Amino acid sequence: MLEHEFKGALQSAARRTARLRLRIPVEGDIDFLTRLFSRPELVAHRPVPRPDTPAESAARLARDIGHWKDHGFGRWAVEANGVLIGFGGVTVSQEFDGLNLSYHLQPESWGQGYATELVRETLAFAFNDLQTERVVGLVRTANAASKRILEKCDFIFEREVMLHGAPTNMYATGSFRA
């Protein structure tokens, strides 16, 4: 169904890095997504740090798939060694100037450089393929690991913003270096 809607776009939408395969999310990813967003350590930096309900996870996946349908890009399903480990990419921001970077990887994959690899590939795609001028990353103040990843990928702290009722650091980059 989704594969049919995208036809040839699926080929160009999928990307590979040295260790990751990035593909358009599909409805079949729902079980993984529900488990992912039920992990306390993954949702710890949210304004209300509680796991998603299955309905919230289904809505999240529907938004990701819908973004691909509406814009021709979005958050990828991220695989390592043929196994789904998370989701990430850029989406159109309704609140801030620039595309919004986001990623969520299962805790077992943390500390292995996958997030940095994903962010770098996402930036290459955003600046080279989409020709965007700016990408923003929003990180909760206490999320030191995500702040380090953004800084390693040439994001610069701009200001603190309130997002969903909680103080959030807004980082941005207007360039990409391979």
Phi, psi and omega in degrees: 000297178295319180301321179292321181295325183269341180042243183291341181294333179301319181299313182281338181283330178285142180224158178230145170243190179302324185234354187241149168245127181249125183222163176295134177293151179230163181305329180295350178279359188298319182297315178298313182299319179297316177296318182301310184276009171261357183281120181303321181291336178282324184264006185300332185261015176278159176303319173243099188282066177238149178297154173291149168283163175304323179294321178294321177295319178298320178294321178299313180295319178298320177296317180298314179295318179297323179297318177299317180295319184282326189240346181080008175203172179166205179279131178274158162278131187252123179242143172231132182054036178076009182240135178294126180240352180166197182220146176182160180156204178240147177226164177290129179270131176272343187249335188230154179286118180117169175284149182260121176275134172211151177203148177217115179244148180298142184306329179297341181262357180294150175079009181249005179084004181295319181297317179297317179298318178296314181297316180298317178293322178298318178294319177301316178296313184297315184277321184275315184272314182273345180058036177286160179257347186201140174232133178249149174231129183250123187227132174297145184307321184279355184270075184298323182296315180291324176299317179298320180297313180298315180296322177297332181260025173072019171281147179238135177298130178254308183189167174268137178232161173264124180229120182053038175080011181227145176297135184221138176275129177258121176251155178211156172218145179240019180206167176218130175244126180291000000 
